[in-house]
Structures are given as C-alpha cells and as structure tokens.
Amino acid sequence: MGTTLNRDANAPAFDAALLAGLQHLKEHYQYRTRRVKEAAEGPEIEVEGRRYIDFSSNDYLGLSGDPRVVTAFRRGLGRYGAGAGASHLVSGHCQPHHALELELAAFTDRPRALLFSTGYLANLGIASALFRRNDTVIQDRANHASLVDAAIFARARLVRYPNRNIGALERLLSKGRGGRTYVVTDAVFSMDGGLAPLVKIAALCARHEAVLVVDDAHGFGVLGADGAGALNQLGLGLGEAPILMATCGKALGVFGAFVAGSEPLIETLIQRARSYIYTTAIPPAMAEAVRESLALLRREGWRRTHLQTLIKHFRAGARRLGVKLGDSHTPIQPIVLGHSRTTLGVAALLRRNGYYVVAFRPPTVPKGTARLRITLTANHTPAHIDGLLAALTEIPCAVS
C-alpha cells in the first residue's frame, strides 16, 4: 500500500493532478485494487493462480453455478443470441423478459414488475421517473450508494437519518415541506447485514402520507416465505410499501434487477425512467437463466434452511472463540476492526491461509469502522466455517 505512483515529469497537468489524488488514496489506505478471478466452483475460487474458500460472494443460495441455471442460459443463447440488440422500447423486449416480469410480479404478490439491467440503474430509474425538485427524499444514512446517488440525480431535497433510528425519522417526517415525501431504505444493509425496522417505518409513512421505497437487494431470495424477501417476511404488502426494488444477481445468482409495484407505477417507469428507456435490455438468455433460478428458489427450500443453519453455526462459533461480530442474522457477517490499515492486513493474512475475505474501508463505510465483510452462502459447509474461524483466532486483533 505504500508504493508511490509513477510521476512522469512530462505528464500533462491534468494527469499530474490525478496522480496526486491517487497517491493520497494510497497513503490513507483507501486505494482499491482489482484481483482477477480465473475460476469458480462452488465455494472455491481461483484468483491470480491461487485457490481460496470464498467468503466474499453475494451468491447466497449457490445458484449461479447450478447446472440447471447454466443449461437455461445456454438454451437462451441458442435461441436469442448473446444480446438483446436494443433497449426494451425499441426492439429488445423479448419473450423471456416478458415472462420473467410476470413471474416476478406473481412471486412478490404485486400487479406488475419491470426489469432493469442492474440495481443501480433501477434505483436511478425510480428517482428519475418519480422524484421532483420540490419533493423530499428521506434516507437511512447506511443506504447503498445507488439510493443516495439517485436522489441527488433527481435533484430532490435529500435528508438523511442515523441508521435505523426511528425517532430521528419521525422528527424529519413531522416537519412540513412542499411536494411529496418519500422514505427510502435498504431492507438489509449491505455493510452490516442488519434488517431495517420496516414495520415501524411503514407505520410512520402511513401516518405522515409518505411513500415508502424499499431496496431488498440483500433480502430477496433469502428472507420470507419461499424467499420472497423482507417485506414478505414482515407481512408488508403493496399498501404499506408501494415501491419494491430487488436484484437478480445476488440470491438468484445471475444478473439484473427489477421494480415491483402497481400498474400505474410500472407504466410510469416505462414512460419516464431514463435508465430503463435509454439502456439496452439484458440479454434474453440471462432472463431465461433468472427464470430457472427463480423456479429453483421456490422449489428448493433446503437452500435457505441450510444457509440459516450456517449463519447460526458461524455466530455460535464466533462467540465461543471470541471473534467480534456485529448484530446480524443474515448472510452478511461483518467484523469491524476500525482502522483501514489493520483491516487490509487481516484480509491479507486470511488469504495466506486460503480464505478470501474482502476489507471494506471508508468511504464505503463510515470513518473508523473499516471491516471484514464475511458473506455466507449455501455452498459452504460447517467445515469451511470452522476453518475460517480458526484462521481468525490466530489474528489477535480479530478476537476480543
């Protein structure tokens, strides 16, 4: 991390300024480095010539490599080719897209669903279609960056409250403002695995006539009956949470995202969501793969049962060995170490022992809360988890 970036004396002033900025990131342990993954099979990955047990993937149910999902992808490739060729509103809306939207709407118990290329684009689409400059968007401070960027992009009035602080949210809602008010929250927070107090948030929104927008990227497929998500698990429907966004690249193991809601909502997004109108549709072969993954999600409840067993096993083992954990009962299990340099060092030591765990540092997480973000999947076994815990206990700063 201490390597000085090459400064060419003849470089233009613009490049020199960029190099200075990059060097600043390095000196503060905020520089991000890509590592090349060369293969993946179940819980193991090969990165730059070495194999690891992977504890960094969001493939929570282990569906991305399922042979049936891969076969569906290949079948779609044979029929539709490698790409959609155009945006949905030009000529890129294919039968697999349409069928998947119907299936997602039925699965989430909502009238309609609309496919987007990514969760980021889905959140931007919601904002561009709905938020206006005189509207107020109230967000949890721990929300994913795409939700924050979406509100900024729409030039709405953005205010934020401390993570899961219902009192602070209520005070913000009590302030009179012009325009419509939206309350926007992750269902499961991606950096700590905690569940938002959605029942209380929905009640406040009803009392103050605010519209609730829920990003369930990390809950969809994992929580609720048949994996239908956090809202389903908590008994919240269309009336309480009119706008639901979730992704197809985490628990479903493929790619893409969707928004589910009422008929008028989806039609409004089709007409006004810029990130939907002006983006090429996801390859129809991918939509076929997602359809198969969704079908497996519904049929094979053992995946969620096994995952919940692993989460309990990990947390019990961590408590027994003195490993410091956050308060999460989802597949996301953070170990907050504080300093970025320390966290990077622990991640490197784990790699030497054959475990791939990523260090998350500011600005992704608040200053002073750099952490290892361990993610568990249905591909893991108790033996994998025991091995990781044993490796952690050999690192003094990772245990209390």
N, C-alpha and C positions, 0 to 999 in steps of 0.2 A: 504493500500500500504506500510505501514511502518513495517509490520511484518517481523521479522528476520527468515530466513530459518533455519531449524534444522541442526545443525552441530554435527555429530557423531564423537567423539574423535577417534573411532576405524575405521572410514571410510578410504578406500584407498586414496592415494594422488590424484589420478585422480578424484575421486568423490569430494574430498575437493576443488579441483580447479574449478570443475563445479559449486559447491555450491557457491563459491565466485563470480563467474561470474553471477549467477542468482541473488545473493543478490545485485550486482552492478546494474542490470536492475531494481530491485525493488526500490532502492534508487534514481534512476533517472526517475522513473515513466514510464519505458519502458517495464515493465513486462506484458505479455499478459495472459489473463485468459479466459478459455473456460466456457461458460454457456450452460447448457443443455436445448435445446428446446424440449418440450414434445408434442406440438401440434401446428398446424397452420390451420387457416380457414379464407380465405380472407385476410383482412388487420390485423387480430389479431393473435398473437402468445401466447403460454403459455411457459414460461421459469421458470423452477425450482419452479413450483407451483403458479406462478402469471401470469395474463393475461395482455398483453400490446397491444397498437396500434403500429404496426411495421413500423418504418421509416428507416430500415437498409437493406431491401431486394433489390436484383437486378432483381427480377421478375417483370420487368417494366410493362408488359401488363397483369399481373394477370393470366397467362395461366397455371401455374404449378398445380393449383388445379381444373382446368376446368374439369367437369365430362367427356367430350368427350376425352380429353387427357388421363385421368385416364383409361377410357374404352379401348382406343387403347393400352395402356401399358398392361392391363390385357389380352387383346386378344393376344398380342405378347407373354406374359408369357405362355399362354395355348398352343401356337403352337411351340415356340422355347425354352422354359425353362428359367431359371433365368440368364444364362450366355452364352457367345458366345463359350466358351470352348477352344479357341485358338486365336492366332493372325490372322490378315486378310490373311496373306500369307501362313498360314498352312491350317487351315480348318474353321476359324472363320468368314470368309466373307460371310454373309447371305443375303438373298434376301432383307430384309428391309434396310440393309446398302447400298446395291447397288441402290435400288430405291431412297433412301434419297439423295445419292450423285447426281443422275441425277436431282432430283427436286431442290437441292440447286444450281447446276450449272445453270439451267434454270432461277431460281429466281434472281440470281446475274448477269445474262446475260454473262456467261463465258462458255467456251467449256467444262471444267471439274471441278469437286470438289472432295476432298478427306477427309474422316472422320478421326478425331483423338479423343483420349479419353478425352483430356482437352485442353484448350487454351495454357496452359503452355507447354504441350507436342507438340502441333502444332508449336509453336514458336521455340522450340528446334529442331523439325524436319526440319523446313525451314533452320535453321542455319547449322545443320549437313549435310544436302544434298547440300547446295549451297555455304556457306561461306568458303573461303580458307585463309590460313595464310597470304598470301600477299594481300588479299582484305582489303578494308577499309569499315567499317560499321559506318555510321554517325547517331547518335540517338538524339532525343529530350531528354533533361535531366529529363523530367517528365514522360517518358515512364514507362510502367509497368515493374516490376522486371523480368518477364519472358523474355522480349525482351533484357534486359541488360545481363541476365544470358546466353541467347542463344548465343550472340556474344562472350562472354567470353569462353563458352563451345567450340565454334568452333575455338578459338584461332586466330580470325581475329583481325585486328587493329581497336580498338574501340575508337571513339572520340565522344564527346557529345556537344551539343549547348544549350544555355538557352532556356527555354520553349517558343515555338512559335516565336523565334527570327529569322526572315527570313534573316536579314543581316548577322548574325553570321553563319547561314547555308551556305549562298552564299560564304562567305570567306573561309569556310572549303572546299567547293566543288572546289574552284578556285585553291587550292593547288594541284600540280601534284603529283600523287602517282602511284605506280605499282599496278597491279591487277585490279579487278573490284571494283566499288564503289556502295554501297547500302545505301540508305537513308531509315531509319526505324522510323516509328512514330505511336503512337496511333492516332485514328481518334477522339475519345472523351476521354479526360484524366480522369482517374478513380477517382482521388482525388480532382479535382476542377470542373469537368463537362464541361470544355471548349473544343471547337472544334478546331482542328489543321487547320492552313491555307493551306489546301490540294491543292487548285488550284495553289497557288504560289509555293508550294513545287514541285508539278508535273512539272510546267514550268521550274524550276531550274534543276530538274532531266533530263528533255529533253535536255536542253541547255548543260549540262555537261556529258551527256551519263551515268547517274547513274540509278540504278534500284530502284524503289520505292516499299517499303513493308509497307502495312497498316494493323494495328491491329484494327478492328472495333468491338471489343467485346461489347462496350457500346453504339454503334450507330446502329448496326444491329437489325432490328425489330422495332426501334423507329424512325429513320430518313429515308427520301427518299420516293419515290412512293411505296405504299403498304408495307413500312417498309424495303425496300431493302438495306438501310444503307446510311452512309455518302457519299460514293463515288457516289452512285446513285443520292443523293440529289444535289450534286455539278456538276453532268454531267461528271464525270470522269470514263472512261472505261478501258478496258484491256490495251490499248495502253499507257495510262498515268500512270496507277498503275497496273503493271503486277502481283503482288502478294497480294492477299487479304486473311486475316485470320479473322474469326469471331467465336463466340461461340453459343452453343445451350442451355446454362444453365442460361442465363440472360433473355432477352426479350422473348425467346422461352420457358423458364420455365422448361426445362428438364435437359439435360446433354450432354456433348460432345462438339466438335469444328470441324471446317473444314477449309481447304485452298482451294481457288478457283482461277483458272487461265487457262493457255493454256494447250493443250495436252502434249507438251514436259515438261512443269513444273510439272504436276501431275505425269507423268510417271517417272520423275527423283526423285520425292519424294517417290514414291512407291519403287524404287530401292535403294535409298540411305538415306532416313530419318530414323535414328536409332530409334527414339521414335515412329515410325509407325511400323517398321519391328519387333521390339522386345517387343511389348506390346500387351496384349490380347485385342481383339476388344471389344467395348462397347456392352453390352447386346443387342441383336436384338430387344427385347421388348422395350428398350429405343429408339431405332431408329424408331420403329413404333409410339411411343409417340411423337417424334420430328416431324415426318411426319404429324401427325394430328395437332400439334401445328402450323407448317408452313402453313398448309391449312387454319387454323383459322386466322392466321396473315393476310393472303391475303384477306380473305372474310370479316373480321370484322374490317373495318377501324375505327369504332367508338372507339375502344380501344385507338388508337393513338390520335384521336381527343380529347377524354376525358382526356388523360394524358396531352396533351398540354394545355388544359383548366386549369387543376390543377396546372401546373407549373406557368402559368400566375397568377392564384389566389394566390398561395403561395408568389410569388415575390411581387405582389402588396400589399398583407397584411403585408409582412415583411417591405417594405418601409414605409408603413403607421404607423407601430408600432415602427420603429426604430431598427429593428433587422438587424444586419450587415451581408450582403451576399456577395459572390463572383460574378463574372460576368459569370453566366452560364444560358443557356436557355434549358438545357437538364434535365432529371430527377434527376441528381446529383446536390445537392444544398449545398455547404459547408458553414459553419460558422467558420471562422478562429479566434481562441481565443488566440493563441500564446503559452502559457505555458502548458505543459502536465498535471501538477497537476490541474490547473484550468479547463482544458477540461474534465478530468476524473470526477471532482466534478460536473460539469454541467450535464454530461451524467447521473450521479447517481441521481441528483435531478429530471431530466426528468423521469427516471424510477420510482421514488417515485410517480410521477404524472401520471403514466400509459403510458408513451411513450418510446419506445425502439429506442434509437439513439446511435450509436457507436462513441467513441472517437478514432480518428486516430492520432498517435504520431510518432515522429522520431523513427527509421529511415525510416518508410513508407512514411513520408512527411519530407520536409527539417526542420532543426532545427529552432525553434522559430515560426513554423507555425502549431502547433497542432490544430486540428479542429474537429468539429462535422460534420459528413458526412451524411446529410439527403438525403434519396432517396425516390422519389415519385413513386407510381405505379397506374395503372388503377383500383386497388382495393380500393383506397382511395376515400373519399368524401370531398367536401368543409368543412363539419363539422369537419372531422378528422384534416384537416389542420388548421382550426381556433382554435381548441383545442390546437394543438401543439404550434402555435404562441402565444396563451395566456399564456401557460406554460413558454415559453421562455422569455416573457416580465416580468415575476416575478423574473428572474435571472439577476441582474444588469449587469454582465459582458457580457451578450449575446446581449445587446442593446447598441446603441450609445448614 
